[in-house]
Amino acid sequence: MDLSLSPEQQAFRTEVRSFLQDALTPAMRQGATLTSGVFAEPDVYLAWQAALNAKGWLVYFWPKAAGGPGWDAVRRWIFETECTAAGAPILPGMGLKLVGPVLYTYGNDEQQERFLPALCSGEHIWAQGFSEPGSGSDLASLRTRAVREGDDYVVSGQKIWTTQAQFANWMFALVRTDATVKAQRGISFLLIDMASPGVTVRPILSASGDHELNEVFLEDVRVPVANLVGEEGQGWTIAKFLLENERGGTGYAPQLLADLDRLTRATTLTGELADRAVRLRLEAEALEMTELRTLLEIEQGNPPHARSLAVKLIASEVRQGIEGLAIDAFGMASLQLPAERPFHAADAPALVGPPEAGLAAARYLNARAWSIFGGTSEIQLTIIAKAAVGL
Protein backbone atom coordinates (compact mmCIF):
# COMPACT_ATOMS: atom_id res chain seq x y z
CA MET A 1 0.00 0.00 0.00
CA ASP A 2 1.46 3.34 -1.11
CA LEU A 3 1.22 5.80 1.78
CA SER A 4 3.04 8.69 0.13
CA LEU A 5 0.81 11.73 -0.26
CA SER A 6 0.12 13.18 -3.68
CA PRO A 7 0.57 16.93 -4.27
CA GLU A 8 -3.21 17.34 -3.98
CA GLN A 9 -3.27 15.48 -0.68
CA GLN A 10 -0.35 17.52 0.65
CA ALA A 11 -2.21 20.68 -0.31
CA PHE A 12 -5.27 19.41 1.56
CA ARG A 13 -3.17 18.72 4.66
CA THR A 14 -1.85 22.29 4.50
CA GLU A 15 -5.43 23.57 4.22
CA VAL A 16 -6.47 21.54 7.27
CA ARG A 17 -3.54 22.78 9.31
CA SER A 18 -4.31 26.38 8.39
CA PHE A 19 -7.95 25.93 9.39
CA LEU A 20 -7.01 24.35 12.72
CA GLN A 21 -4.59 27.16 13.47
CA ASP A 22 -7.35 29.73 12.99
CA ALA A 23 -10.42 27.88 14.31
CA LEU A 24 -9.07 26.17 17.43
CA THR A 25 -9.18 28.74 20.20
CA PRO A 26 -7.02 28.54 23.36
CA ALA A 27 -10.17 27.72 25.36
CA MET A 28 -10.97 24.77 23.08
CA ARG A 29 -7.42 23.43 23.31
CA GLN A 30 -7.33 23.88 27.09
CA GLY A 31 -10.69 22.16 27.51
CA ALA A 32 -9.53 19.24 25.38
CA THR A 33 -6.23 18.96 27.27
CA LEU A 34 -8.08 18.81 30.60
CA THR A 35 -10.66 16.23 29.51
CA SER A 36 -10.16 12.99 31.43
CA GLY A 37 -12.99 11.02 29.82
CA VAL A 38 -13.61 9.78 26.32
CA PHE A 39 -15.49 12.86 25.05
CA ALA A 40 -15.28 16.55 25.80
CA GLU A 41 -18.20 18.17 27.58
CA PRO A 42 -20.66 20.47 25.74
CA ASP A 43 -19.15 23.71 27.03
CA VAL A 44 -15.90 22.62 25.35
CA TYR A 45 -16.99 20.89 22.17
CA LEU A 46 -20.04 22.87 20.97
CA ALA A 47 -17.96 25.85 19.83
CA TRP A 48 -15.62 23.49 17.98
CA GLN A 49 -18.61 21.68 16.45
CA ALA A 50 -20.00 25.02 15.25
CA ALA A 51 -16.67 25.93 13.62
CA LEU A 52 -16.53 22.59 11.81
CA ASN A 53 -20.15 22.86 10.73
CA ALA A 54 -19.61 26.36 9.32
CA LYS A 55 -16.62 25.07 7.36
CA GLY A 56 -18.61 22.11 6.02
CA TRP A 57 -16.26 19.60 7.65
CA LEU A 58 -18.31 18.44 10.64
CA VAL A 59 -19.73 15.24 9.12
CA TYR A 60 -16.69 14.42 7.01
CA PHE A 61 -17.46 10.69 7.33
CA TRP A 62 -20.98 11.07 5.87
CA PRO A 63 -21.49 10.53 2.14
CA LYS A 64 -21.90 13.64 0.01
CA ALA A 65 -25.55 12.80 -0.67
CA ALA A 66 -26.22 13.02 3.08
CA GLY A 67 -24.42 16.34 3.55
CA GLY A 68 -20.80 15.25 3.91
CA PRO A 69 -17.91 16.89 2.01
CA GLY A 70 -17.33 13.84 -0.18
CA TRP A 71 -13.80 13.11 1.01
CA ASP A 72 -12.00 9.92 0.14
CA ALA A 73 -10.43 7.66 2.75
CA VAL A 74 -7.03 9.35 2.67
CA ARG A 75 -8.49 12.80 3.22
CA ARG A 76 -10.51 11.54 6.17
CA TRP A 77 -7.36 10.03 7.65
CA ILE A 78 -5.40 13.27 7.10
CA PHE A 79 -8.14 15.29 8.78
CA GLU A 80 -8.40 13.00 11.82
CA THR A 81 -4.63 12.89 12.22
CA GLU A 82 -4.23 16.66 12.04
CA CYS A 83 -7.14 17.30 14.44
CA THR A 84 -5.71 15.00 17.09
CA ALA A 85 -2.20 16.38 16.66
CA ALA A 86 -3.56 19.93 17.09
CA GLY A 87 -5.37 19.00 20.31
CA ALA A 88 -8.93 19.47 19.10
CA PRO A 89 -11.77 18.44 21.44
CA ILE A 90 -13.21 14.99 20.80
CA LEU A 91 -16.82 15.26 19.70
CA PRO A 92 -19.30 12.76 21.13
CA GLY A 93 -20.15 10.18 18.51
CA MET A 94 -23.66 9.26 19.66
CA GLY A 95 -25.25 11.78 17.34
CA LEU A 96 -22.78 12.37 14.53
CA LYS A 97 -21.39 8.87 14.05
CA LEU A 98 -24.21 6.67 15.31
CA VAL A 99 -27.75 8.01 14.96
CA GLY A 100 -26.86 10.34 12.07
CA PRO A 101 -25.97 7.49 9.66
CA VAL A 102 -29.03 5.58 10.90
CA LEU A 103 -31.27 8.52 10.01
CA TYR A 104 -29.88 9.12 6.54
CA THR A 105 -29.98 5.38 5.82
CA TYR A 106 -33.24 4.25 7.45
CA GLY A 107 -35.07 7.45 8.35
CA ASN A 108 -37.89 8.89 6.26
CA ASP A 109 -37.75 12.32 4.63
CA GLU A 110 -39.54 14.02 7.51
CA GLN A 111 -37.16 12.52 10.10
CA GLN A 112 -34.11 13.50 8.10
CA GLU A 113 -35.33 17.07 7.66
CA ARG A 114 -36.22 17.36 11.33
CA PHE A 115 -33.25 15.73 13.01
CA LEU A 116 -30.14 15.92 10.82
CA PRO A 117 -29.77 19.74 10.70
CA ALA A 118 -30.44 20.02 14.45
CA LEU A 119 -27.86 17.32 15.09
CA CYS A 120 -25.21 19.19 13.11
CA SER A 121 -26.01 22.58 14.64
CA GLY A 122 -25.72 21.21 18.17
CA GLU A 123 -29.35 22.00 18.95
CA HIS A 124 -29.90 18.29 19.52
CA ILE A 125 -27.50 16.38 21.78
CA TRP A 126 -28.00 12.62 21.64
CA ALA A 127 -27.66 9.72 24.04
CA GLN A 128 -27.71 6.03 23.17
CA GLY A 129 -30.32 3.91 24.96
CA PHE A 130 -29.18 0.36 24.29
CA SER A 131 -27.77 -1.40 27.37
CA GLU A 132 -30.01 -2.39 30.27
CA PRO A 133 -29.40 -4.09 33.62
CA GLY A 134 -28.80 -7.69 32.61
CA SER A 135 -28.85 -6.84 28.88
CA GLY A 136 -25.48 -5.49 27.84
CA SER A 137 -23.47 -7.94 25.79
CA ASP A 138 -26.68 -9.94 25.31
CA LEU A 139 -28.53 -6.97 23.92
CA ALA A 140 -31.28 -9.06 22.34
CA SER A 141 -32.61 -9.84 25.83
CA LEU A 142 -33.58 -6.19 26.48
CA ARG A 143 -36.85 -5.70 28.36
CA THR A 144 -37.84 -2.07 27.81
CA ARG A 145 -41.37 -2.27 26.39
CA ALA A 146 -43.10 -0.01 23.89
CA VAL A 147 -46.84 -0.61 23.60
CA ARG A 148 -48.71 1.20 20.86
CA GLU A 149 -51.71 3.29 21.89
CA GLY A 150 -53.14 5.19 18.93
CA ASP A 151 -50.51 7.58 17.56
CA ASP A 152 -48.10 6.97 20.45
CA TYR A 153 -45.95 4.25 21.93
CA VAL A 154 -46.02 4.02 25.72
CA VAL A 155 -42.46 3.15 26.76
CA SER A 156 -41.49 1.66 30.12
CA GLY A 157 -38.13 0.29 31.19
CA GLN A 158 -34.60 1.21 32.17
CA LYS A 159 -31.40 1.96 30.28
CA ILE A 160 -27.95 1.98 31.85
CA TRP A 161 -24.39 3.12 31.09
CA THR A 162 -25.95 5.90 29.01
CA THR A 163 -23.08 8.18 28.05
CA GLN A 164 -23.67 11.94 28.54
CA ALA A 165 -27.41 11.48 29.06
CA GLN A 166 -27.19 14.32 31.60
CA PHE A 167 -26.60 16.69 28.66
CA ALA A 168 -28.81 15.03 26.06
CA ASN A 169 -32.18 16.31 24.90
CA TRP A 170 -32.79 13.27 22.66
CA MET A 171 -32.12 9.56 23.03
CA PHE A 172 -32.26 6.85 20.39
CA ALA A 173 -33.33 3.60 21.99
CA LEU A 174 -33.98 -0.03 21.29
CA VAL A 175 -37.35 -1.11 22.66
CA ARG A 176 -39.40 -4.29 22.53
CA THR A 177 -42.58 -3.80 20.53
CA ASP A 178 -43.47 -7.50 20.19
CA ALA A 179 -42.82 -10.06 22.93
CA THR A 180 -44.40 -12.96 21.02
CA VAL A 181 -41.72 -13.42 18.35
CA LYS A 182 -38.03 -14.32 18.39
CA ALA A 183 -36.16 -11.84 20.60
CA GLN A 184 -34.33 -10.03 17.77
CA ARG A 185 -37.48 -9.72 15.64
CA GLY A 186 -39.49 -7.96 18.34
CA ILE A 187 -37.13 -4.99 18.72
CA SER A 188 -37.74 -1.52 17.26
CA PHE A 189 -35.74 1.72 17.06
CA LEU A 190 -37.32 4.79 18.66
CA LEU A 191 -36.28 8.45 19.03
CA ILE A 192 -37.23 9.73 22.50
CA ASP A 193 -37.46 13.34 23.61
CA MET A 194 -35.63 13.48 26.95
CA ALA A 195 -37.97 16.26 28.14
CA SER A 196 -40.94 13.88 27.96
CA PRO A 197 -42.84 13.24 31.20
CA GLY A 198 -41.66 10.00 32.77
CA VAL A 199 -37.98 10.28 31.76
CA THR A 200 -35.58 10.34 34.74
CA VAL A 201 -31.78 10.52 34.49
CA ARG A 202 -29.62 9.47 37.43
CA PRO A 203 -25.81 9.78 37.42
CA ILE A 204 -23.32 6.93 37.60
CA LEU A 205 -19.92 8.14 38.78
CA SER A 206 -16.96 6.18 37.46
CA ALA A 207 -14.11 5.01 39.66
CA SER A 208 -12.18 7.94 38.16
CA GLY A 209 -14.71 10.38 39.58
CA ASP A 210 -15.98 11.31 36.12
CA HIS A 211 -19.67 11.73 35.44
CA GLU A 212 -19.99 10.34 31.93
CA LEU A 213 -22.51 7.57 32.51
CA ASN A 214 -26.10 7.51 33.66
CA GLU A 215 -29.15 5.40 34.33
CA VAL A 216 -32.26 6.42 32.39
CA PHE A 217 -35.65 5.39 33.75
CA LEU A 218 -38.66 5.41 31.42
CA GLU A 219 -42.04 5.33 33.15
CA ASP A 220 -45.02 5.32 30.77
CA VAL A 221 -43.25 7.73 28.42
CA ARG A 222 -45.39 8.64 25.42
CA VAL A 223 -43.41 8.65 22.17
CA PRO A 224 -45.09 9.58 18.87
CA VAL A 225 -45.24 6.77 16.31
CA ALA A 226 -43.65 9.30 13.93
CA ASN A 227 -40.42 8.81 15.95
CA LEU A 228 -40.15 5.15 14.91
CA VAL A 229 -37.16 4.72 12.58
CA GLY A 230 -37.73 2.10 9.92
CA GLU A 231 -40.47 -0.41 10.60
CA GLU A 232 -41.60 -2.20 13.73
CA GLY A 233 -39.34 -5.16 14.33
CA GLN A 234 -36.48 -3.69 12.26
CA GLY A 235 -34.60 -2.41 15.28
CA TRP A 236 -32.15 -5.30 15.45
CA THR A 237 -31.12 -4.80 11.83
CA ILE A 238 -30.66 -1.07 12.44
CA ALA A 239 -28.72 -1.75 15.65
CA LYS A 240 -26.27 -4.03 13.84
CA PHE A 241 -25.72 -1.31 11.24
CA LEU A 242 -25.13 1.23 14.02
CA LEU A 243 -22.76 -0.99 15.99
CA GLU A 244 -20.60 -1.49 12.92
CA ASN A 245 -19.94 2.26 13.11
CA GLU A 246 -19.26 2.10 16.86
CA ARG A 247 -17.05 -0.99 16.97
CA GLY A 248 -15.10 -0.67 13.76
CA GLY A 249 -13.79 1.82 11.27
CA THR A 250 -11.31 4.61 11.89
CA GLY A 251 -10.55 7.12 14.57
CA TYR A 252 -8.59 5.10 17.13
CA ALA A 253 -4.97 5.24 15.95
CA PRO A 254 -4.59 9.00 15.34
CA GLN A 255 -5.77 9.82 18.86
CA LEU A 256 -3.66 7.09 20.44
CA LEU A 257 -0.51 8.27 18.66
CA ALA A 258 -1.19 11.91 19.52
CA ASP A 259 -1.72 11.08 23.21
CA LEU A 260 1.45 9.00 23.29
CA ASP A 261 3.35 11.93 21.73
CA ARG A 262 2.01 14.28 24.41
CA LEU A 263 3.03 11.88 27.16
CA THR A 264 6.58 11.45 25.86
CA ARG A 265 6.96 15.22 25.52
CA ALA A 266 5.73 15.82 29.07
CA THR A 267 8.27 13.57 30.78
CA THR A 268 11.59 11.83 30.19
CA LEU A 269 11.25 8.08 29.70
CA THR A 270 14.26 5.84 30.20
CA GLY A 271 14.95 2.14 30.52
CA GLU A 272 11.92 -0.10 30.78
CA LEU A 273 9.52 2.83 30.48
CA ALA A 274 11.13 3.89 27.20
CA ASP A 275 10.85 0.32 25.93
CA ARG A 276 7.14 0.26 26.77
CA ALA A 277 6.60 3.53 24.94
CA VAL A 278 8.31 2.13 21.84
CA ARG A 279 6.20 -1.04 21.92
CA LEU A 280 3.01 0.99 22.31
CA ARG A 281 3.98 3.21 19.40
CA LEU A 282 4.65 0.22 17.17
CA GLU A 283 1.29 -1.30 18.09
CA ALA A 284 -0.51 2.01 17.45
CA GLU A 285 1.23 2.45 14.10
CA ALA A 286 0.34 -1.10 13.10
CA LEU A 287 -3.25 -0.35 14.11
CA GLU A 288 -3.14 2.78 11.95
CA MET A 289 -2.07 0.72 8.93
CA THR A 290 -4.91 -1.72 9.56
CA GLU A 291 -7.44 1.11 9.77
CA LEU A 292 -6.14 2.65 6.55
CA ARG A 293 -6.18 -0.65 4.69
CA THR A 294 -9.75 -1.26 5.83
CA LEU A 295 -10.83 2.21 4.72
CA LEU A 296 -9.29 1.71 1.29
CA GLU A 297 -10.89 -1.72 0.92
CA ILE A 298 -14.32 -0.29 1.67
CA GLU A 299 -13.77 2.67 -0.64
CA GLN A 300 -12.83 0.32 -3.49
CA GLY A 301 -16.11 -1.52 -3.01
CA ASN A 302 -14.62 -4.56 -1.30
CA PRO A 303 -15.72 -6.03 2.01
CA PRO A 304 -13.26 -5.27 4.79
CA HIS A 305 -10.74 -8.00 5.54
CA ALA A 306 -11.27 -10.06 8.68
CA ARG A 307 -8.27 -8.28 10.21
CA SER A 308 -10.53 -5.26 10.79
CA LEU A 309 -12.39 -7.21 13.46
CA ALA A 310 -9.38 -6.79 15.75
CA VAL A 311 -9.30 -2.97 15.55
CA LYS A 312 -11.39 -2.20 18.62
CA LEU A 313 -9.70 -4.91 20.69
CA ILE A 314 -6.19 -3.65 19.88
CA ALA A 315 -7.21 -0.02 20.41
CA SER A 316 -8.49 -0.89 23.89
CA GLU A 317 -5.21 -2.59 24.81
CA VAL A 318 -3.09 0.28 23.50
CA ARG A 319 -5.25 2.87 25.27
CA GLN A 320 -4.91 1.08 28.60
CA GLY A 321 -1.20 0.64 27.97
CA ILE A 322 -0.68 4.37 27.42
CA GLU A 323 -2.55 5.32 30.59
CA GLY A 324 -0.67 2.70 32.61
CA LEU A 325 2.60 4.07 31.26
CA ALA A 326 1.62 7.58 32.38
CA ILE A 327 0.99 6.39 35.94
CA ASP A 328 4.42 4.76 36.13
CA ALA A 329 6.20 7.61 34.36
CA PHE A 330 4.93 10.39 36.65
CA GLY A 331 5.17 8.42 39.89
CA MET A 332 3.78 10.25 42.91
CA ALA A 333 2.65 13.18 40.72
CA SER A 334 0.27 10.81 38.93
CA LEU A 335 -1.71 10.09 42.09
CA GLN A 336 -3.68 13.34 42.01
CA LEU A 337 -7.40 12.66 41.78
CA PRO A 338 -9.33 15.84 42.57
CA ALA A 339 -13.02 15.29 43.16
CA GLU A 340 -13.96 18.55 41.44
CA ARG A 341 -15.08 18.38 37.81
CA PRO A 342 -14.59 19.58 35.22
CA PHE A 343 -10.84 20.04 35.34
CA HIS A 344 -11.06 22.92 32.85
CA ALA A 345 -13.41 25.02 34.99
CA ALA A 346 -12.12 28.43 36.04
CA ASP A 347 -12.48 27.58 39.73
CA ALA A 348 -11.00 24.06 39.49
CA PRO A 349 -8.03 23.42 41.83
CA ALA A 350 -4.61 23.75 40.25
CA LEU A 351 -2.92 20.52 39.20
CA VAL A 352 0.65 19.68 40.17
CA GLY A 353 2.92 19.42 37.17
CA PRO A 354 1.83 19.12 33.53
CA PRO A 355 -1.77 18.16 32.68
CA GLU A 356 -0.60 14.68 31.68
CA ALA A 357 0.51 14.13 35.29
CA GLY A 358 -2.46 15.80 36.94
CA LEU A 359 -4.98 13.77 34.96
CA ALA A 360 -3.02 10.51 34.88
CA ALA A 361 -4.97 8.75 37.66
CA ALA A 362 -8.37 9.81 36.30
CA ARG A 363 -7.44 8.77 32.78
CA TYR A 364 -6.03 5.45 33.96
CA LEU A 365 -9.20 4.57 35.86
CA ASN A 366 -11.44 5.86 33.07
CA ALA A 367 -9.57 3.76 30.49
CA ARG A 368 -10.53 0.53 32.26
CA ALA A 369 -13.88 0.95 30.50
CA TRP A 370 -12.28 0.70 27.06
CA SER A 371 -12.31 -3.08 27.23
CA ILE A 372 -16.03 -2.97 28.12
CA PHE A 373 -17.85 -0.32 26.10
CA GLY A 374 -18.63 -0.85 22.42
CA GLY A 375 -18.40 -4.59 22.94
CA THR A 376 -16.29 -6.18 25.68
CA SER A 377 -12.90 -7.62 24.79
CA GLU A 378 -14.33 -11.09 25.43
CA ILE A 379 -17.11 -10.40 22.91
CA GLN A 380 -14.56 -9.07 20.43
CA LEU A 381 -12.47 -12.21 20.81
CA THR A 382 -15.53 -14.36 20.20
CA ILE A 383 -16.37 -12.38 17.05
CA ILE A 384 -12.78 -12.77 15.81
CA ALA A 385 -12.78 -16.50 16.60
CA LYS A 386 -16.01 -17.10 14.67
CA ALA A 387 -15.64 -14.73 11.74
CA ALA A 388 -11.88 -14.59 11.18
CA VAL A 389 -10.55 -17.90 12.45
CA GLY A 390 -13.62 -20.06 11.85
CA LEU A 391 -13.76 -21.57 15.34
Residue pairs with C-beta under 8 A, 6 or more apart in sequence:
1 289
1 292
1 293
1 296
3 292
5 13
5 74
5 78
9 74
9 75
9 78
12 75
12 78
13 78
13 82
16 78
16 79
16 82
16 83
17 82
17 86
19 55
19 57
20 82
20 83
20 86
20 88
21 86
23 48
23 51
23 52
23 55
24 48
24 51
24 86
24 87
24 88
25 47
27 44
27 47
28 44
28 47
28 48
28 88
28 89
29 86
29 87
29 88
30 344
31 40
31 41
31 43
31 44
31 45
31 89
31 342
31 344
32 40
32 44
32 87
32 88
32 89
32 90
33 87
33 344
33 355
34 342
34 343
34 344
34 348
34 355
34 359
35 41
35 44
35 89
35 90
35 342
35 343
35 344
36 208
36 210
36 343
36 359
36 362
36 363
36 366
37 206
37 208
37 210
37 212
37 366
38 90
38 163
38 212
38 366
38 369
39 45
39 90
39 91
39 92
39 93
39 163
39 164
39 212
40 48
40 89
40 90
40 91
40 92
41 164
41 167
41 342
42 122
42 125
42 167
43 342
44 89
44 342
44 344
45 89
45 90
45 91
45 92
46 122
48 88
48 89
48 91
49 58
49 91
49 122
50 121
50 122
52 58
53 120
53 121
53 122
56 69
57 69
57 79
58 96
58 120
59 66
59 67
59 68
59 96
59 100
59 120
60 68
60 69
60 71
60 75
60 76
60 79
61 68
61 76
61 97
61 249
61 250
62 68
62 100
62 101
62 104
63 70
63 104
64 70
66 100
66 101
66 104
66 116
67 104
67 116
67 120
71 79
72 299
73 292
73 295
73 296
73 298
73 299
76 250
76 295
77 250
77 254
77 291
77 292
77 295
80 250
80 251
80 254
80 255
81 254
83 254
84 254
84 255
84 257
84 258
85 254
85 258
85 261
87 258
90 255
92 125
92 126
92 163
92 164
93 245
93 246
94 126
94 127
94 128
94 163
94 164
94 168
94 172
95 119
95 124
95 125
95 126
96 119
96 120
97 245
97 246
98 126
98 128
98 172
98 242
98 245
98 246
99 115
99 119
99 126
99 128
99 172
99 191
99 242
100 116
100 119
101 241
101 242
101 245
102 172
102 189
102 229
102 238
102 241
102 242
103 111
103 112
103 115
103 116
103 119
103 229
104 112
104 116
105 241
106 189
106 229
106 230
106 234
106 238
106 241
107 115
107 229
107 230
110 226
111 191
111 226
111 227
111 229
115 124
115 170
115 191
118 124
119 126
124 169
124 170
125 164
125 167
125 168
125 169
125 170
126 168
126 170
126 171
126 172
127 162
127 163
127 164
127 165
127 168
127 170
127 171
127 172
127 194
127 214
127 216
128 162
128 163
128 171
128 172
128 173
129 144
129 159
129 162
129 171
129 172
129 173
129 174
129 192
129 216
130 139
130 142
130 159
130 173
130 174
130 239
131 139
131 159
131 160
131 161
131 162
132 142
132 143
132 144
132 157
132 158
132 159
132 160
133 158
133 160
134 141
134 143
135 141
135 142
135 143
136 160
136 161
137 375
137 376
137 378
137 379
139 174
139 239
140 183
140 184
140 187
140 236
141 183
142 157
142 174
142 175
142 176
142 187
143 157
143 176
144 155
144 156
144 157
144 158
144 159
144 173
144 174
144 175
144 176
144 218
145 155
145 156
145 157
145 175
145 176
145 177
145 179
146 153
146 154
146 155
146 175
146 176
146 177
146 188
146 190
146 223
147 153
147 154
147 177
148 154
148 177
148 225
149 222
151 224
151 225
151 226
152 222
152 223
152 224
152 225
153 175
153 177
153 190
153 222
153 223
153 224
153 225
153 228
154 220
154 221
154 222
154 223
155 173
155 175
155 190
155 192
155 218
155 220
155 221
155 222
155 223
156 218
156 219
156 220
156 221
157 175
157 218
158 215
158 216
158 217
158 218
159 171
159 173
159 215
159 216
159 218
160 204
160 213
160 215
160 216
161 204
161 213
161 214
161 373
162 171
162 201
162 213
162 214
162 215
162 216
163 212
163 213
163 214
163 373
164 212
164 214
165 171
165 194
165 201
165 214
165 216
166 201
166 203
166 211
166 214
168 194
169 193
169 194
169 195
170 191
170 192
170 193
170 194
171 191
171 192
171 194
171 216
172 189
172 190
172 191
172 192
172 229
173 189
173 190
173 191
173 192
174 187
174 188
174 189
174 190
174 235
174 236
174 239
175 187
175 188
175 189
175 190
175 235
176 186
176 187
176 188
177 186
177 187
177 188
177 232
177 233
177 235
178 185
178 186
178 232
178 233
179 186
180 186
181 233
184 236
185 233
185 236
186 233
187 233
187 235
187 236
187 239
188 228
188 230
188 231
188 232
188 233
188 234
188 235
189 228
189 229
189 230
189 234
189 235
189 238
189 239
190 223
190 227
190 228
190 229
191 223
191 227
191 229
192 199
192 218
192 221
192 223
192 227
193 199
193 223
193 227
194 201
196 221
196 222
196 223
197 221
197 222
198 218
198 219
198 220
198 221
198 222
199 216
199 217
199 218
199 221
200 216
200 217
200 219
201 214
201 215
201 216
201 217
202 214
202 215
202 216
202 217
203 211
203 213
203 214
204 211
204 213
204 214
204 215
205 211
206 212
206 213
206 365
206 366
206 369
207 365
207 368
208 337
208 361
208 362
208 363
208 364
208 365
208 366
209 337
209 338
209 339
209 341
209 362
209 365
210 341
210 362
210 366
211 341
212 366
229 238
230 237
230 238
243 374
243 375
246 374
246 375
247 312
247 374
247 375
247 380
248 294
248 304
248 308
248 309
248 311
248 312
249 291
249 294
249 295
249 311
250 291
250 292
250 294
250 295
251 291
252 287
252 291
252 311
252 312
252 315
252 318
253 284
253 285
253 287
253 288
253 291
253 315
254 288
256 284
256 287
256 315
256 318
256 319
256 322
257 281
257 284
257 285
257 288
259 322
260 277
260 280
260 281
260 284
260 322
262 356
263 277
263 322
263 325
263 326
263 329
263 356
264 277
266 354
266 355
266 356
266 357
267 329
267 330
267 354
267 356
267 357
269 276
269 277
269 325
269 329
273 325
273 328
273 329
276 321
276 325
277 325
279 321
280 318
280 321
280 322
280 325
283 314
283 317
283 318
283 321
284 318
286 314
287 311
287 314
287 315
287 318
290 307
290 308
290 310
290 311
290 314
291 311
293 305
293 307
294 304
294 305
294 307
294 308
294 311
297 303
297 304
297 305
298 304
306 384
306 387
306 388
307 388
309 380
309 383
309 384
309 387
309 388
310 380
310 384
310 388
312 374
312 375
312 380
313 377
313 380
313 381
313 384
315 370
316 370
316 371
316 377
317 371
317 377
319 367
319 370
320 367
320 368
320 370
320 371
322 367
323 360
323 363
323 364
323 366
323 367
324 364
326 334
326 356
326 357
326 360
326 363
326 364
327 334
327 360
327 361
327 364
328 334
330 353
330 356
330 357
330 360
333 352
333 353
333 357
333 358
333 360
334 357
334 360
334 361
334 364
335 361
336 351
336 352
336 357
336 358
336 360
336 361
337 361
337 362
337 365
338 348
338 349
338 351
340 348
340 349
341 348
342 348
343 351
343 355
343 358
343 359
343 362
351 357
351 358
351 359
352 358
371 377
375 383
385 391
